[in-house]
Amino acid sequence: MDDSPVSIEVIDESGTGIDVKHLVRLSRFVMDQMRVHPLAELCIKAVDEATIAQLNQQWMEKEGPTDVLAFPMDELRPGLVSDEPEPGDTAVLGDLVLCPAVAERQGEAAGHGTLAELELLTVHGILHLLGYDHAEPEEHKEMFGLQDQLLVEWRAAPTATG
């Protein structure tokens, strides 16, 4: 494990056996690239379709399972906090809920597989936690451009495979 103070927890309750360590490395990479506070905390939970459908209904008022839900906690924004936190300083970026079963279908349809889809959804979710959105055309262009850039950089990084 990396000595970085960022606290990233990935919990797999999906029954699919996702690569938890890979998602931790990816999340740390994205948070570092986005200059998130060094002590920020992130929790990612992988769940089954029934669980994410229930959360989607409860929080988004939408029917059925979705791929990722983002629940921001503290108002963290990229680059807006000191790189040298005070002792005892912590911040909670938020929680992501992923559904590997939905990701598998989407990854297959997109032709890039489940792991690549989970990577995309993790980056997408972290960007939502940082306040990015894609409701308006300009926001969509900015968020998806940044998402694509982060994924290219991640896949070129030595930490992506190790």
C-alpha positions in Angstrom: 0.0 0.0 0.0 1.0 3.6 -0.6 2.0 5.8 2.3 -0.4 8.6 1.2 -2.6 9.9 4.0 -5.7 9.8 1.8 -8.2 7.3 3.3 -9.9 5.3 0.6 -12.1 2.4 1.6 -13.6 0.0 -1.0 -16.2 -2.4 0.2 -17.4 -5.2 -2.1 -20.9 -6.3 -1.2 -21.8 -7.1 -4.8 -20.8 -10.8 -4.7 -18.9 -10.2 -8.0 -15.3 -10.2 -6.6 -14.2 -6.8 -7.9 -10.5 -5.9 -7.6 -10.7 -3.7 -4.5 -7.0 -2.8 -4.5 -7.2 -1.7 -8.1 -10.1 0.7 -7.4 -8.2 2.0 -4.3 -5.2 2.8 -6.6 -7.4 4.4 -9.2 -9.2 6.5 -6.6 -5.9 7.7 -5.1 -4.6 8.6 -8.5 -7.7 10.6 -9.4 -7.8 12.4 -6.1 -4.1 13.2 -6.4 -4.5 14.5 -10.0 -7.5 16.6 -8.8 -5.4 18.0 -5.9 -7.9 16.8 -3.3 -7.0 17.5 0.3 -4.3 14.9 1.4 -6.4 13.7 4.3 -9.7 13.5 2.4 -11.7 10.3 3.0 -13.6 8.4 0.3 -15.7 5.3 0.6 -16.7 3.2 -2.4 -19.2 0.4 -2.0 -20.0 -2.1 -4.7 -23.5 -3.5 -4.4 -26.0 -5.7 -6.2 -28.7 -4.5 -8.5 -31.5 -4.7 -6.0 -29.5 -2.5 -3.5 -28.6 0.1 -6.0 -32.2 0.2 -7.4 -33.4 0.8 -3.9 -30.9 3.7 -3.4 -31.7 5.1 -6.8 -35.4 5.2 -5.9 -34.8 6.6 -2.4 -32.2 9.3 -3.3 -32.7 10.1 -7.0 -36.5 9.2 -7.3 -35.6 7.0 -10.4 -36.8 3.5 -11.0 -34.4 0.5 -11.4 -30.8 -0.1 -11.0 -28.1 2.4 -12.1 -24.4 2.2 -12.6 -23.0 4.6 -10.0 -24.4 7.0 -7.3 -22.4 9.7 -5.7 -23.1 11.1 -2.3 -20.9 14.2 -1.6 -20.2 15.0 2.1 -17.9 18.0 2.6 -17.7 20.8 0.1 -14.3 19.9 -1.3 -13.2 21.4 -4.5 -10.0 20.6 -6.5 -7.0 22.7 -5.6 -8.9 24.9 -3.1 -7.4 23.4 0.1 -3.9 23.6 1.3 -1.5 20.8 0.4 -0.2 21.0 4.0 -3.1 20.3 6.3 -3.1 21.2 9.9 -2.7 18.4 12.5 -6.1 16.7 13.0 -7.4 18.2 9.7 -9.7 15.8 7.9 -12.4 16.1 5.2 -14.8 13.6 3.8 -15.1 13.7 0.0 -18.1 11.4 0.1 -19.4 8.0 -0.8 -19.7 6.2 -4.2 -22.0 3.3 -4.7 -21.1 1.1 -7.8 -23.1 -1.7 -9.3 -20.7 -4.2 -11.0 -23.5 -6.1 -12.6 -24.7 -2.9 -14.5 -21.1 -2.1 -15.2 -20.6 -5.5 -16.8 -23.5 -5.0 -19.2 -22.4 -1.5 -20.1 -18.8 -2.5 -20.5 -19.8 -5.3 -22.8 -22.0 -3.0 -24.9 -19.3 -0.4 -25.1 -16.7 -3.1 -26.1 -14.2 -2.4 -23.3 -15.2 -4.8 -20.6 -16.1 -4.7 -17.0 -12.9 -3.4 -15.4 -12.7 -0.5 -17.8 -16.3 0.4 -17.1 -15.7 0.2 -13.4 -12.7 2.6 -13.8 -14.9 5.0 -15.9 -17.7 4.9 -13.3 -15.2 5.4 -10.4 -13.7 8.5 -12.1 -17.1 9.8 -13.0 -18.3 9.4 -9.5 -15.3 11.1 -8.0 -15.8 14.0 -10.3 -19.4 14.3 -9.1 -18.2 14.3 -5.5 -16.0 17.2 -6.5 -18.9 19.2 -7.8 -18.8 18.4 -11.5 -22.0 17.8 -13.3 -23.2 17.1 -16.8 -26.8 18.5 -16.9 -25.9 21.4 -19.3 -23.9 21.0 -22.6 -20.9 23.0 -21.3 -20.8 21.1 -18.0 -21.1 17.8 -20.0 -18.2 18.8 -22.2 -16.0 19.8 -19.3 -16.8 16.8 -17.1 -16.5 14.1 -19.8 -13.3 15.7 -21.2 -11.8 15.7 -17.8 -13.0 12.1 -17.2 -11.4 11.0 -20.5 -8.2 12.8 -19.7 -7.9 11.2 -16.2 -8.6 7.7 -17.6 -5.9 8.1 -20.3 -3.4 9.3 -17.7 -4.4 6.5 -15.3 -4.0 3.8 -18.0 -0.5 5.2 -18.8 0.6 5.3 -15.1 2.7 2.5 -13.6 0.3 2.3 -10.7 -2.6 1.2 -13.0 -1.3 -2.3 -13.1 0.6 -2.7 -9.9 
